[in-house]
Amino acid sequence: MDKRNRDRGTFPKCIAYVENGRTCQMPATYVDVQRGGVVCAAHAPPVPSNLRDRIARKRIVYPTGGDL
């Protein structure tokens, strides 16, 4: 994210092309190495199944009580 976008609190725009030949322009949060930029969730590259399974199996542990 460049400094201009960070200062305004906005995301960079999706660089994926849509059916009408223009770029998507939705807020982009995913890095797409193949496209060479960032894309929105609709155009994000799929997560490989072996990685998706590893992520799903990780257990989230929340702190109980006390100061955070």
Contact map, one row per residue, 1 for C-alpha under 8 A:
11101100001100000000000000000000000000000000000000000000000000000000
11111100000100000000000000000000000000000000000000000000000000000000
11111110000000000000000000000000000000000000000000000000000000000000
01111111000000000000000000000000000000000000000000000000000000000000
11111111111100000000000000000000000000000000000000000000000000000000
11111111111000000000000000000000000000000000000000000000000000000000
00111111110000000000000000000000000000000000000000000000000000000000
00011111110000000000000000000000000000000000000000000000000000000000
00001111111000000000000000000000000000000000000000000000000000000000
00001111111100000000000000100000000000000000000000000000000000000000
10001100111110000000000000111000000000000000000000000000000000000000
11001000011111000000000000111000000001000000000000000000000000000000
00000000001111100000000111110000000001110000000000000000000000000000
00000000000111110000001111110000000001110000000000000000000000000000
00000000000011111000001110000000001011100000000000000000000000000000
00000000000001111100001100000000001000100010000000000000000000000000
00000000000000111110111100000000000000000000000000000000000000000000
00000000000000011111111100000000000000000000000000000000000000000000
00000000000000001111110000000000000000000000000000000000000000000000
00000000000000000111110000000000000000000000000000000000000000000000
00000000000000001111111000000000000000000000000000000000000000000000
00000000000000001111111100000000000000000000000000000000000000000000
00000000000001111100111110000000000000000000000000000000000000000000
00000000000011111100011111000000000000000000000000000000000000000000
00000000000011100000001111110000000000000000000000000000000000000000
00000000000011000000000111110000000000110000000000000000000000000000
00000000011111000000000011111000000000110000000000000000000000000000
00000000001111000000000011111100000001111000000000000000000000000000
00000000001100000000000000111110000001111000000000000000000000000000
00000000000000000000000000011111000001111001000000000000000000000000
00000000000000000000000000001111100111100001000000000000000000000000
00000000000000000000000000000111111111100001100000000000000000000000
00000000000000000000000000000011111110000000000000000000000000000000
00000000000000000000000000000001111100000000000000000000000000000000
00000000000000110000000000000001111111000000000000000000000000000000
00000000000000000000000000000011111111000000000000000000000000000000
00000000000000100000000000000011101111100000000000000000000000000000
00000000000111100000000000011111001111110000000000000000000000000000
00000000000011110000000001111111000011111111000000000000000000000000
00000000000011000000000001111100000001111111000000000000000000000000
00000000000000000000000000011100000000111111000000000000000000000000
00000000000000000000000000000000000000111111000000000000000000000000
00000000000000010000000000000000000000111111100000000000000000000000
00000000000000000000000000000111000000111111110000000000000000000000
00000000000000000000000000000001000000000011111000000000000000000000
00000000000000000000000000000000000000000001111100000000000000000000
00000000000000000000000000000000000000000000111110110000000000000000
00000000000000000000000000000000000000000000011111110000000000000000
00000000000000000000000000000000000000000000001111111000000000000000
00000000000000000000000000000000000000000000000111111100000000000000
00000000000000000000000000000000000000000000001111111110000000000000
00000000000000000000000000000000000000000000001111111111000000000000
00000000000000000000000000000000000000000000000011111111100000000000
00000000000000000000000000000000000000000000000001111111110000000000
00000000000000000000000000000000000000000000000000111111110000000000
00000000000000000000000000000000000000000000000000011111110000000000
00000000000000000000000000000000000000000000000000001111111000000000
00000000000000000000000000000000000000000000000000000111111100000000
00000000000000000000000000000000000000000000000000000000111110000000
00000000000000000000000000000000000000000000000000000000011111000000
00000000000000000000000000000000000000000000000000000000001111100000
00000000000000000000000000000000000000000000000000000000000111110000
00000000000000000000000000000000000000000000000000000000000011111101
00000000000000000000000000000000000000000000000000000000000001111100
00000000000000000000000000000000000000000000000000000000000000111110
00000000000000000000000000000000000000000000000000000000000000111111
00000000000000000000000000000000000000000000000000000000000000001111
00000000000000000000000000000000000000000000000000000000000000100111
